[in-house]
Amino acid sequence: MQDRRVLITGGAGFIGSNLANHLSADNQVVAIDDEYLGTPENLRADVDYRTHSVLEDELPTDVDVVFHLAALSSYAMHEDDPTTGARVNVEGFVNVVDQARQDGCDTVVYASTSSIYGSQTEPSPESMPVAVNTGYEASKLARERYGEYFANHYGLSMAGMRFFSVYQGYGGAEEHKGEYANVIAQFADDLASGASPVLYGDGTQTRDFTHVDDVVRGLELAAEHQLTGVYNLGTGTACSFNDLVEMLNDELGTDIEPTYVENPIPESVYVHDTCADAGRMRDETGWEPTVSLEDGIEQVCEQYR
């Protein structure tokens, strides 16, 4: 993508800052963030950074493309305050898209979630039934329904990207997320400091870990192709937490056993397994994940050498 005016909400956050830094080389990029979990320190100097909430009026939406990544993005954030969760994730989404529409923008790419598939050990296609068990999942599914509305009623290109366990490590833009960072980043940091990673249950839960570089490329392709609908961004390969700790130990040269604790998240809502079927994204854009989990773990551990 080149010579476009781009707005990225959540632009100082983990995925948003990676996207902003990537696109700013060839585009005019405005990144906005309320700095709840984001920090402008993540951004290159050529990104036009501004502090805004997605609930504000008069946002800088006079652009060609909007990437809406701002969100309260965890189960815990919504359980503590579901009203604020809905306002930020749903009302904020509608507010940004409608302001952009009124300013002439016709292309929106936004963050959804793979959590709505529930626990799945086989690759999940976009066509499979989805369910809502948490406020977080409800807010992301509501985004998808509003995405349909803006596409059907106004003719906008509205691409909802269902992310699968995106990671980069504390050496990138993930450190500021703290307890909300991906478990790869948290476990690597624990092991490197001599601490035992804490695993919920027996450690057999699995995730389709997807490197942020692949996610950034997928977001860009979604905008370039002006996709409409929902699309998975994942590798199609799942890894258990037990295996992950073993891989990290091998890479770091450590030999630390994990600590197993009772899962504090109710089993009725805990997503035990995820795995993506990204065939639709591949067929429509040519996107393929390029960073293997082995290579990604090597990159995550590089800062500890």
C-alpha positions as CSV (number, residue, x, y, z in Angstrom):
1,M,0.0,0.0,0.0
2,Q,1.4,3.4,-1.0
3,D,0.5,7.1,-1.0
4,R,-2.6,6.6,1.1
5,R,-3.8,8.6,4.1
6,V,-4.3,6.2,6.9
7,L,-5.8,6.4,10.4
8,I,-5.0,3.7,12.9
9,T,-7.0,3.6,16.2
10,G,-5.1,1.9,19.0
11,G,-2.1,3.1,17.0
12,A,0.3,3.2,20.0
13,G,-0.7,-0.3,21.1
14,F,1.0,-3.6,20.3
15,I,-0.5,-4.5,16.9
16,G,-1.4,-0.9,16.0
17,S,2.2,0.5,16.5
18,N,3.6,-2.4,14.4
19,L,1.2,-1.6,11.6
20,A,1.8,2.2,11.9
21,N,5.6,1.8,11.7
22,H,5.3,-0.5,8.7
23,L,2.9,1.7,6.7
24,S,4.5,5.0,7.5
25,A,7.4,4.4,5.1
26,D,5.1,4.8,2.1
27,N,1.9,6.4,3.5
28,Q,0.7,9.3,5.6
29,V,-0.1,7.6,8.9
30,V,-2.1,9.2,11.7
31,A,-2.1,7.0,14.9
32,I,-4.5,7.8,17.8
33,D,-4.6,6.1,21.2
34,D,-5.9,6.9,24.7
35,E,-2.7,5.4,26.1
36,Y,-4.5,2.9,28.4
37,L,-2.2,0.1,27.2
38,G,-0.4,1.9,24.3
39,T,2.6,4.2,24.5
40,P,3.9,6.6,21.8
41,E,7.4,5.3,22.5
42,N,6.4,2.4,20.3
43,L,6.1,4.6,17.2
44,R,8.5,5.9,14.6
45,A,9.1,9.6,14.3
46,D,7.3,9.8,10.9
47,V,4.0,8.6,12.4
48,D,1.6,11.5,13.2
49,Y,0.6,10.6,16.7
50,R,-2.3,12.1,18.5
51,T,-3.9,11.4,21.9
52,H,-7.6,10.7,21.4
53,S,-10.4,8.4,22.7
54,V,-12.4,6.6,20.0
55,L,-15.5,8.0,21.8
56,E,-14.7,11.6,20.9
57,D,-16.2,13.8,18.3
58,E,-14.1,15.4,15.6
59,L,-11.6,12.6,15.2
60,P,-9.0,12.8,12.3
61,T,-11.0,10.6,10.0
62,D,-10.4,12.5,6.7
63,V,-8.4,9.6,5.4
64,D,-8.5,6.9,2.7
65,V,-8.3,3.9,5.0
66,V,-9.2,3.3,8.7
67,F,-7.6,0.4,10.6
68,H,-9.7,0.2,13.8
69,L,-7.6,-1.7,16.4
70,A,-8.6,0.2,19.5
71,A,-10.3,-2.0,22.1
72,L,-10.5,-3.3,25.6
73,S,-9.1,-6.6,24.6
74,S,-9.4,-9.1,27.4
75,Y,-12.0,-11.1,29.3
76,A,-11.1,-9.5,32.6
77,M,-11.5,-5.9,31.4
78,H,-15.1,-6.6,30.4
79,E,-16.1,-8.7,33.5
80,D,-15.0,-5.9,35.8
81,D,-16.9,-3.2,33.8
82,P,-19.1,-4.5,31.0
83,T,-20.7,-1.1,30.3
84,T,-17.3,0.5,29.6
85,G,-16.3,-2.5,27.6
86,A,-19.3,-2.1,25.4
87,R,-18.9,1.6,25.0
88,V,-15.3,1.4,23.9
89,N,-15.5,-1.7,21.8
90,V,-18.9,-1.2,20.2
91,E,-19.9,2.5,20.5
92,G,-16.3,3.5,19.8
93,F,-16.2,1.4,16.7
94,V,-19.5,2.8,15.3
95,N,-18.3,6.3,16.2
96,V,-15.0,6.0,14.3
97,V,-16.5,4.3,11.2
98,D,-19.4,6.7,10.9
99,Q,-17.2,9.8,11.2
100,A,-14.9,8.3,8.6
101,R,-17.8,7.5,6.3
102,Q,-19.0,11.1,6.6
103,D,-15.5,12.3,5.7
104,G,-15.5,10.1,2.5
105,C,-13.5,7.1,3.6
106,D,-14.7,3.9,2.1
107,T,-12.3,1.3,3.4
108,V,-12.2,0.0,7.0
109,V,-10.2,-2.9,8.4
110,Y,-11.0,-3.8,12.0
111,A,-10.0,-6.2,14.8
112,S,-12.4,-9.0,15.7
113,T,-11.4,-12.2,17.6
114,S,-11.1,-15.9,17.2
115,S,-12.5,-16.4,20.7
116,I,-16.0,-16.5,19.3
117,Y,-15.3,-20.0,17.8
118,G,-14.9,-21.4,21.4
119,S,-12.6,-24.3,22.0
120,Q,-11.6,-25.9,18.7
121,T,-8.9,-28.5,18.1
122,E,-9.4,-28.6,14.4
123,P,-8.9,-25.5,12.1
124,S,-11.9,-23.2,12.3
125,P,-13.3,-21.7,9.1
126,E,-15.2,-18.4,9.1
127,S,-18.4,-20.3,8.1
128,M,-18.6,-22.3,11.3
129,P,-21.1,-21.3,14.0
130,V,-19.9,-18.8,16.6
131,A,-21.0,-18.3,20.2
132,V,-20.7,-15.6,22.9
133,N,-19.8,-16.5,26.4
134,T,-18.1,-13.2,27.6
135,G,-18.6,-9.5,27.3
136,Y,-15.4,-9.3,25.3
137,E,-16.7,-11.8,22.7
138,A,-20.1,-10.1,22.7
139,S,-18.4,-6.7,21.9
140,K,-16.4,-8.2,19.0
141,L,-19.4,-10.0,17.5
142,A,-21.3,-6.8,17.7
143,R,-18.5,-5.1,15.7
144,E,-19.0,-7.7,13.0
145,R,-22.7,-7.1,12.9
146,Y,-22.2,-3.3,12.6
147,G,-19.6,-4.1,9.9
148,E,-22.3,-5.8,8.0
149,Y,-24.5,-2.8,8.5
150,F,-22.0,-0.3,7.2
151,A,-21.2,-2.6,4.2
152,N,-24.8,-3.3,3.3
153,H,-26.3,0.1,4.0
154,Y,-23.5,2.4,2.9
155,G,-21.4,0.2,0.6
156,L,-18.2,0.5,2.6
157,S,-15.5,-2.1,2.4
158,M,-15.6,-3.6,5.9
159,A,-13.0,-6.3,6.7
160,G,-13.2,-7.9,10.2
161,M,-10.0,-9.7,11.1
162,R,-10.3,-12.6,13.5
163,F,-6.9,-12.7,15.2
164,F,-5.4,-15.8,16.7
165,S,-2.9,-15.3,19.6
166,V,-0.8,-12.6,18.2
167,Y,2.7,-12.3,19.7
168,Q,6.1,-10.5,19.3
169,G,7.8,-10.6,22.7
170,Y,9.0,-7.9,25.1
171,G,11.8,-7.0,22.7
172,G,9.2,-5.5,20.4
173,A,6.1,-3.4,21.2
174,E,4.5,-5.9,23.6
175,E,6.2,-5.2,26.9
176,H,3.9,-2.3,27.9
177,K,0.9,-4.8,27.9
178,G,2.2,-6.4,31.1
179,E,-0.2,-9.1,32.3
180,Y,-2.2,-8.7,29.1
181,A,0.8,-9.6,26.8
182,N,0.8,-12.9,25.0
183,V,1.9,-15.9,27.0
184,I,4.9,-16.4,24.7
185,A,6.3,-13.0,25.9
186,Q,5.4,-13.6,29.5
187,F,6.8,-17.2,29.7
188,A,10.0,-16.2,27.9
189,D,10.6,-13.3,30.3
190,D,9.9,-15.6,33.3
191,L,12.3,-18.2,32.2
192,A,15.0,-15.7,31.3
193,S,14.8,-14.3,34.8
194,G,14.9,-17.7,36.4
195,A,11.2,-17.8,37.3
196,S,8.8,-20.6,36.7
197,P,6.0,-19.8,34.2
198,V,2.5,-20.2,35.7
199,L,0.2,-22.4,33.7
200,Y,-3.5,-22.7,34.2
201,G,-4.7,-26.3,34.7
202,D,-2.5,-29.0,33.3
203,G,-0.9,-27.0,30.4
204,T,-2.5,-29.0,27.7
205,Q,-4.4,-26.0,26.3
206,T,-3.4,-25.0,22.8
207,R,-3.1,-21.8,20.8
208,D,-2.5,-20.9,17.2
209,F,0.3,-18.5,17.8
210,T,0.6,-15.9,15.0
211,H,3.6,-13.5,14.7
212,V,2.7,-9.8,14.6
213,D,4.6,-9.4,11.3
214,D,2.2,-11.8,9.6
215,V,-0.8,-10.0,11.1
216,V,0.5,-6.6,9.9
217,R,0.9,-8.0,6.4
218,G,-2.6,-9.5,6.5
219,L,-4.1,-6.1,7.6
220,E,-2.4,-4.3,4.8
221,L,-3.6,-6.9,2.2
222,A,-7.2,-6.6,3.5
223,A,-7.1,-2.9,2.9
224,E,-5.4,-3.2,-0.5
225,H,-8.0,-5.7,-1.7
226,Q,-10.9,-3.8,0.0
227,L,-12.2,-6.9,1.6
228,T,-15.6,-7.1,3.1
229,G,-16.7,-9.8,5.6
230,V,-14.7,-11.7,8.2
231,Y,-11.3,-13.3,7.8
232,N,-9.1,-15.5,10.0
233,L,-5.5,-14.5,10.5
234,G,-3.7,-17.6,11.9
235,T,-1.2,-20.3,11.0
236,G,-3.4,-23.4,11.1
237,T,-1.0,-25.0,13.6
238,A,-1.6,-25.2,17.4
239,C,0.9,-25.6,20.2
240,S,0.2,-26.5,23.8
241,F,1.5,-24.4,26.6
242,N,3.5,-27.4,27.9
243,D,5.2,-27.6,24.5
244,L,5.7,-23.9,24.4
245,V,7.6,-23.9,27.7
246,E,9.8,-26.7,26.5
247,M,10.6,-24.8,23.2
248,L,11.4,-21.6,25.2
249,N,13.6,-23.6,27.6
250,D,15.5,-25.1,24.7
251,E,16.0,-21.7,23.0
252,L,17.1,-19.9,26.2
253,G,19.3,-22.7,27.4
254,T,17.3,-23.0,30.6
255,D,15.6,-26.0,32.3
256,I,12.8,-24.6,34.5
257,E,9.6,-26.5,35.1
258,P,6.3,-24.6,34.9
259,T,4.1,-24.2,37.9
260,Y,0.5,-25.5,37.5
261,V,-2.3,-23.7,39.2
262,E,-6.1,-24.0,39.2
263,N,-7.6,-22.0,36.3
264,P,-9.2,-18.8,37.8
265,I,-11.3,-18.4,34.6
266,P,-14.5,-20.5,34.7
267,E,-14.3,-23.5,32.4
268,S,-17.7,-22.4,30.9
269,V,-16.0,-19.4,29.3
270,Y,-12.3,-20.4,29.0
271,V,-11.2,-21.1,25.5
272,H,-9.0,-24.2,25.8
273,D,-7.9,-24.6,22.2
274,T,-7.7,-22.5,19.0
275,C,-6.7,-23.2,15.5
276,A,-7.2,-21.2,12.4
277,D,-8.4,-22.1,8.9
278,A,-7.0,-19.1,7.0
279,G,-8.0,-20.5,3.6
280,R,-10.4,-17.6,2.8
281,M,-7.7,-15.0,3.4
282,R,-5.2,-17.0,1.3
283,D,-7.6,-17.5,-1.6
284,E,-8.7,-13.8,-1.7
285,T,-5.3,-12.1,-1.1
286,G,-2.5,-14.7,-1.3
287,W,-1.7,-14.2,2.3
288,E,0.3,-16.9,4.0
289,P,2.0,-16.9,7.4
290,T,5.7,-16.6,6.9
291,V,7.1,-16.7,10.5
292,S,7.2,-20.2,11.9
293,L,6.7,-20.6,15.6
294,E,10.3,-21.8,15.9
295,D,11.6,-18.7,14.2
296,G,9.2,-16.5,16.2
297,I,10.4,-17.9,19.5
298,E,14.0,-17.4,18.4
299,Q,13.2,-13.7,17.8
300,V,11.4,-13.4,21.1
301,C,14.4,-14.8,23.0
302,E,17.0,-12.8,21.1
303,Q,16.9,-9.9,23.7
304,Y,17.9,-12.3,26.5
305,R,21.1,-13.5,24.9
